[in-house]
Amino acid sequence: MEKIKRCMKLSTLFYVVGGLFIIAWLFLLYNTHVYVYGLLSAESISWASDWKDIIAYYFNNGMSQLAYGLILIGIGRLLPRPKQEIEIVEPVDTIEIINEEEQSTQDHEEQEEA
């Protein structure tokens, strides 16, 4: 039971840290967007001639945080979770039921004859 609680705490920790990385990625994506559109409005760069550099700038500034966040969330999903307790009901042997019914009908017939 202690091992399950420890895994649940560790899984939650991975989720939280992974979520923080994704929030950091969103923040960096916003800052990159503001910076690029500032350069575009100042006409320092243009979409037509510098589109490869703009896309590379977006990828270089935030993809590592996104990757780390997704990896940590994936690790949190892979950790074992407590399984719900399931009550196993053993199957009833139908032959025993049939034999009991036959025995009760035979006993009933014998009582009627007597």
ROFIBA-935082 format. One record per residue (C-alpha): z, x, y; residue in three letters. Coordinates in Angstrom, 3 decimals. Layout:
<<Z,X,Y>,"ALA">
...
//
This chain:
<<0.000,0.000,0.000>,"MET">
<<0.792,2.886,2.345>,"GLU">
<<-2.665,4.374,1.693>,"LYS">
<<-4.356,1.108,2.700>,"ILE">
<<-2.365,0.917,5.957>,"LYS">
<<-3.251,4.526,6.768>,"ARG">
<<-6.957,3.844,6.117>,"CYS">
<<-6.822,0.730,8.305>,"MET">
<<-5.267,2.742,11.161>,"LYS">
<<-7.835,5.495,10.720>,"LEU">
<<-10.677,2.969,10.618>,"SER">
<<-9.401,1.358,13.822>,"THR">
<<-9.184,4.788,15.457>,"LEU">
<<-12.815,5.515,14.564>,"PHE">
<<-13.869,2.143,15.992>,"TYR">
<<-12.000,2.730,19.256>,"VAL">
<<-13.297,6.265,19.775>,"VAL">
<<-16.826,5.188,18.828>,"GLY">
<<-16.601,2.319,21.311>,"GLY">
<<-15.455,4.725,24.027>,"LEU">
<<-18.466,6.937,23.316>,"PHE">
<<-20.786,3.941,23.639>,"ILE">
<<-19.134,2.936,26.920>,"ILE">
<<-19.603,6.529,28.148>,"ALA">
<<-23.267,6.305,27.101>,"TRP">
<<-23.729,3.114,29.118>,"LEU">
<<-22.107,4.758,32.139>,"PHE">
<<-24.366,7.823,31.824>,"LEU">
<<-27.404,5.588,31.386>,"LEU">
<<-26.548,3.753,34.600>,"TYR">
<<-26.002,7.019,36.500>,"ASN">
<<-29.297,8.395,35.199>,"THR">
<<-31.067,5.206,36.236>,"HIS">
<<-29.632,5.405,39.768>,"VAL">
<<-30.570,9.083,40.057>,"TYR">
<<-34.148,8.605,38.828>,"VAL">
<<-34.777,5.617,41.077>,"TYR">
<<-33.308,7.577,43.992>,"GLY">
<<-35.855,10.309,43.338>,"LEU">
<<-38.623,7.731,43.014>,"LEU">
<<-37.681,6.037,46.280>,"SER">
<<-37.567,9.421,48.048>,"ALA">
<<-40.996,10.102,46.538>,"GLU">
<<-39.824,13.385,45.038>,"SER">
<<-41.294,12.293,41.715>,"ILE">
<<-43.734,9.604,40.647>,"SER">
<<-44.100,7.563,37.471>,"TRP">
<<-47.742,8.492,37.083>,"ALA">
<<-47.355,12.258,37.083>,"SER">
<<-43.750,12.764,35.877>,"ASP">
<<-43.252,10.008,33.304>,"TRP">
<<-42.626,12.524,30.490>,"LYS">
<<-39.934,14.271,32.525>,"ASP">
<<-38.299,10.946,33.416>,"ILE">
<<-38.110,9.838,29.772>,"ILE">
<<-36.831,13.270,28.720>,"ALA">
<<-34.158,13.080,31.426>,"TYR">
<<-32.965,9.719,30.098>,"TYR">
<<-32.792,11.070,26.541>,"PHE">
<<-31.125,14.354,27.446>,"ASN">
<<-28.380,12.749,29.498>,"ASN">
<<-27.086,10.173,27.103>,"GLY">
<<-28.401,10.214,23.576>,"MET">
<<-25.675,12.502,22.239>,"SER">
<<-22.952,10.028,23.318>,"GLN">
<<-24.849,7.155,21.714>,"LEU">
<<-25.295,9.115,18.482>,"ALA">
<<-21.616,10.128,18.366>,"TYR">
<<-20.511,6.561,19.007>,"GLY">
<<-22.722,5.104,16.285>,"LEU">
<<-21.694,7.789,13.796>,"ILE">
<<-17.986,7.177,14.433>,"LEU">
<<-18.401,3.412,14.101>,"ILE">
<<-20.330,3.982,10.867>,"GLY">
<<-17.534,6.164,9.510>,"ILE">
<<-15.051,3.434,10.440>,"GLY">
<<-17.113,0.936,8.446>,"ARG">
<<-17.247,3.207,5.410>,"LEU">
<<-13.496,3.654,5.113>,"LEU">
<<-11.963,1.450,2.428>,"PRO">
<<-10.635,-1.905,3.476>,"ARG">
<<-7.865,-3.832,1.765>,"PRO">
<<-9.237,-6.231,-0.749>,"LYS">
<<-8.001,-9.786,-0.753>,"GLN">
<<-5.902,-10.612,-3.741>,"GLU">
<<-7.812,-12.866,-6.090>,"ILE">
<<-6.029,-14.817,-8.761>,"GLU">
<<-7.861,-14.374,-12.020>,"ILE">
<<-7.790,-17.465,-14.158>,"VAL">
<<-8.346,-16.773,-17.808>,"GLU">
<<-10.938,-18.999,-19.434>,"PRO">
<<-9.640,-21.672,-21.732>,"VAL">
<<-10.844,-21.380,-25.290>,"ASP">
<<-12.828,-24.557,-25.966>,"THR">
<<-12.441,-24.192,-29.721>,"ILE">
<<-8.662,-24.539,-29.387>,"GLU">
<<-9.069,-27.692,-27.296>,"ILE">
<<-11.454,-29.215,-29.844>,"ILE">
<<-9.113,-28.313,-32.716>,"ASN">
<<-6.169,-29.850,-30.846>,"GLU">
<<-8.154,-33.045,-30.200>,"GLU">
<<-9.217,-33.272,-33.840>,"GLU">
<<-5.624,-32.719,-34.966>,"GLN">
<<-4.327,-35.399,-32.595>,"SER">
<<-6.959,-37.909,-33.763>,"THR">
<<-6.139,-37.148,-37.402>,"GLN">
<<-2.419,-37.610,-36.694>,"ASP">
<<-3.199,-40.867,-34.893>,"HIS">
<<-5.305,-42.131,-37.836>,"GLU">
<<-2.559,-41.228,-40.297>,"GLU">
<<-0.016,-43.119,-38.225>,"GLN">
<<-2.289,-46.207,-38.128>,"GLU">
<<-2.746,-46.118,-41.924>,"GLU">
<<0.948,-45.904,-42.543>,"ALA">
//
